[in-house]
Amino acid sequence: MRILLIEDERELAEALSAALGKHGIVTDHTVHLVDAVELTRQNLYDAILLDRRLPDGEGLSFIPELRRTGKDTPIIVMTALNEPKERIEGLDLGADDYLGKPFLVEELMARLRAVLRRSPELAELKITAGRLVIDPLHLSVTVDATPLDLPRRELLVLSALARRKEKTVLRSTLEAAVYNYEEEIQSNALDAHISRLRKRLIDAGAGVAIHNIRGVGYLMKEE
């Protein structure tokens, strides 16, 4: 899962990004609304976490601007402005949820799962391929109901390939699923993840194979 975090408290943003990363979530972070608008033009996000008090304006102004583009990406407002009238204002403007600061990461994760379940495209979040069943939200994989332990980045690669099984997935698409836009990606990092993932899948008898489409990307096929 990939989310956009619009938050001007850098320490909070870094802590949130690290905590969400442990749940298999790739986070793109910005402190400015103008940059957030551009990022939503360039990328597809599963959800957006939005603060209200931002350096270049009121965070709630972002919601109708995004909706005018036709995007219905779930938005959770996270803010210290948490009086009833402030919550009502945010929800009436189109926020899917409203979370007062401070909060527990576990509560944020629960709210993320809840708003994603409302989306028709994401209502069925489990992915199946071969003998695999992948639950991206709960960060779990099973092979014939037996748990398969995978490092976080390998799980993200696996989810991206399994969602598009029998289709070639571009390297850039896989990298976007695994790394945020601020990370420096080593030239062979993705290949190393896939090499290790291949071995784990073979050892587990997962019933899928990952093929290298030279110069383009990778393809997962069921066996």
Rosetta blueprint (number, residue, H / E / L):
1 M L
2 R E
3 I E
4 L E
5 L E
6 I E
7 E L
8 D L
9 E L
10 R H
11 E H
12 L H
13 A H
14 E H
15 A H
16 L H
17 S H
18 A H
19 A H
20 L H
21 G H
22 K L
23 H L
24 G L
25 I L
26 V E
27 T E
28 D E
29 H E
30 T E
31 V L
32 H L
33 L H
34 V H
35 D H
36 A H
37 V H
38 E H
39 L H
40 T H
41 R H
42 Q H
43 N L
44 L L
45 Y L
46 D L
47 A E
48 I E
49 L E
50 L E
51 D L
52 R L
53 R E
54 L E
55 P L
56 D L
57 G E
58 E E
59 G H
60 L H
61 S H
62 F H
63 I H
64 P H
65 E H
66 L H
67 R H
68 R H
69 T L
70 G L
71 K L
72 D L
73 T L
74 P L
75 I E
76 I E
77 V E
78 M E
79 T E
80 A L
81 L L
82 N L
83 E L
84 P H
85 K H
86 E H
87 R H
88 I H
89 E H
90 G H
91 L H
92 D H
93 L L
94 G L
95 A L
96 D L
97 D E
98 Y E
99 L E
100 G E
101 K L
102 P L
103 F L
104 L L
105 V H
106 E H
107 E H
108 L H
109 M H
110 A H
111 R H
112 L H
113 R H
114 A H
115 V H
116 L H
117 R H
118 R H
119 S L
120 P H
121 E H
122 L H
123 A L
124 E L
125 L L
126 K L
127 I E
128 T E
129 A E
130 G L
131 R L
132 L E
133 V E
134 I E
135 D E
136 P L
137 L L
138 H L
139 L L
140 S E
141 V E
142 T E
143 V E
144 D L
145 A L
146 T E
147 P E
148 L L
149 D L
150 L L
151 P L
152 R H
153 R H
154 E H
155 L H
156 L H
157 V H
158 L H
159 S H
160 A H
161 L H
162 A H
163 R H
164 R L
165 K L
166 E L
167 K L
168 T E
169 V E
170 L E
171 R H
172 S H
173 T H
174 L H
175 E H
176 A H
177 A H
178 V H
179 Y L
180 N L
181 Y L
182 E L
183 E L
184 E L
185 I L
186 Q L
187 S L
188 N L
189 A H
190 L H
191 D H
192 A H
193 H H
194 I H
195 S H
196 R H
197 L H
198 R H
199 K H
200 R H
201 L H
202 I H
203 D H
204 A H
205 G L
206 A L
207 G L
208 V E
209 A E
210 I E
211 H E
212 N E
213 I E
214 R L
215 G L
216 V L
217 G E
218 Y E
219 L E
220 M E
221 K E
222 E E
223 E L
